[in-house]
Amino acid sequence: MASEDISKLAESLAKTQVGGGQLSFKGKSLKLNTAEDAEEVIKEIEEFDGMEALRLEGNTVGVEAAKVIAKALEKKPELKRCHWSDMFTGRLRSEIPAALISLGEALVSAGCQLVELDLSDNAFGPDGVRGFEALLKSPACFTLQELKLNNCGMGIGGGKILAGALQECHRKSNAQGKPLALKVFVAGRNRLENDGATALAEAFRIIGTLEEVHMPQNGINHPGITALAQAFALNPLLRVINLNDNTFTEKGAVAMAETLKKLRQVEVINFGDCLVRSKGAVAIADAVKEGLHKLKELNLSFCEIKRDAALIITEATEDKSELEKLDLNGNCLGEEGCEQIQEILESFNMAEVLGSLSDDEGDDDDDEDEDEEDEEDEEEDEEEEEEEEEPPQVQERGQGEQELLTPKNFLDTHSTPVSSTLPPVDVGTFLAFPSPEKLLRLGPKCSALIVQQTDTSDVEKVVMVFLKISSVFKDETTVKTAVHETTDVLMREAFSSATFNSDAFITSLLIHMGLLKSEEKIKAVQSLYGPLMTLNHMVQQDYFPKSLVQVLLAFVTKPNRALDSCSVARHLLLQTLHQL
């Protein structure tokens, strides 16, 4: 066979992914802006017979390119799986809904019956959900089994739109005698909060066929957790529940424990970093002891669980013959507690299931800790009551659909000045323990006060102050404005100084953000969301040296786990940097 023929055969096999009916452009970094850019993609789609899956991950698709790709998809009724994660890098937020609408309309027009739709890692926000809302309500999704929307920045508003679309899909499909039977739902890192989670819980109650739910890192507190627990109870086939890094507290943990008692198929429980605390852990242990005979993994790491409660959990696993992993790391067990847990599992011949306990926080005074837990729970209840009393403009925050009050209007619409209800703080207190509330309580002169106490000729000090300020960034207009204004005054002062080294500043900042390695051991900031959002504002200001734009662009573009966890902020910054 001639070498040319061999090359053609290899190319053909690479395209078709023989055996799966899958056409893949995954990770090719294609920049498809115009119809002309997409010609090769369209040709391969048109020539692929029996295409059941299309992978477009790791490329960037513009509105015009999406339209012509959609045209090609109109003739592919056999398409069942759309792997379309991470396909809008560097795109304007306004472009993404239009592109999704074109692609969705093509699937409906073709008469597709989707089984899987993956739009993860696309920073489209609430408006992006509008882009595929019609698709979800259409017959093309009546057969949907897997919906993956991880790390999309949907917010509360997007969560509500999504919930409504799922309910409508179920209603329409049920009317045709084949109700939506969704099995896998993934929506981690979306800032859904209580309202978004509660709306989705209502959809889950109606669907009733879920087998896996992954909703980590969504800022959900016990009201949202309770709503989800009640919905899970009506999904008897649930095997995997992943709510890692939300905030249960005792109330949420008890509600979830009651649901676990009713479920018989659960294999994986991931409540790590969910603050279930000791009382919540005991409730969960009771549910484990009563049933859950198929349990393979139980993660209650970093939940502020004390030794006695951890021992109860361990003892509850005695007859769990399927258990492969028990994770209690990062709790407050103490050396003796760790040894006791190991001894209990050894007596069950299950020593191998115990995960590492290397990050144990030590055995604190139990009585004092229980009192602290009760006080913290009471404070949370008070905060929730205060939130319920807030005016509509403040309650709607996070939905991404309504304009919030500006700092001036916020103060004008409250008859009682903030300073009369909350004592002022000084700059030192804010910098030592930064929070949005403390920044606002510094008052209208906060920018000047912070700059007065910062040596703006010292690069390291400026970096640290910048990170402290940006760490409290929130999407609320009052906080966002305060962060932007304070950053502007600080950085304008620094960059205008003849002795300030701009290159050293950006180098140090990248190191502290964990984007650049250093010979010294420097602990990177925990979250990059605030710094990235603040940088997105700062790079657009006239004081920011344009020579640093390409440096930032190079490092923010590189693969990085911390950046991946903040895809919305990263996307916005990349979009801005490309435009400068």
Salt bridges, closest charged atoms under 4 A:
GLU4 OE2 - LYS8 NZ 3.79
GLU11 OE2 - LYS15 NZ 3.34
GLU57 OE2 - ARG55 NH2 2.70
GLU64 OE2 - LYS67 NZ 3.80
GLU74 OE1 - LYS71 NZ 3.84
GLU95 OE1 - ARG91 NH1 3.81
GLU116 OE1 - ARG81 NH1 2.73
GLU116 OE2 - HIS83 ND1 3.75
GLU116 OE2 - LYS148 NZ 3.06
GLU133 OE1 - ARG130 NH1 3.22
GLU133 OE2 - LYS137 NZ 3.19
GLU146 OE1 - LYS148 NZ 3.34
GLU168 OE2 - ARG171 NH2 2.73
GLU202 OE1 - ARG205 NE 3.82
GLU211 OE1 - ARG239 NE 3.67
GLU212 OE1 - HIS214 NE2 2.98
GLU212 OE2 - ARG239 NH2 3.04
GLU258 OE2 - LYS261 NZ 3.25
GLU267 OE1 - ARG239 NH1 3.84
GLU267 OE1 - LYS296 NZ 3.86
ASP286 OD2 - LYS261 NZ 3.10
GLU290 OE2 - LYS261 NZ 3.84
GLU304 OE1 - ARG277 NE 3.47
ASP308 OD1 - ARG307 NE 3.87
ASP319 OD2 - HIS293 ND1 4.00
ASP319 OD1 - LYS320 NZ 2.53
GLU336 OE1 - ARG307 NH1 3.49
ASP363 OD2 - ARG307 NH1 3.50
ASP369 OD2 - LYS306 NZ 3.61
ASP374 OD1 - LYS279 NZ 3.01
GLU376 OE1 - ARG277 NH2 2.22
ASP377 OD1 - ARG277 NH1 2.93
ASP381 OD1 - HIS222 NE2 3.83
ASP381 OD1 - LYS251 NZ 2.83
GLU384 OE1 - HIS222 NE2 3.14
GLU390 OE1 - ARG397 NH1 3.86
GLU401 OE2 - ARG130 NH2 3.72
ASP412 OD2 - LYS408 NZ 3.04
GLU460 OE1 - HIS512 NE2 3.30
ASP475 OD2 - ARG191 NH2 3.42
GLU476 OE2 - ARG397 NE 3.28
GLU476 OE2 - LYS474 NZ 3.03
ASP488 OD2 - HIS537 NE2 2.99
ASP542 OD1 - ARG492 NH1 3.03
ASP564 OD1 - ARG570 NH1 2.85
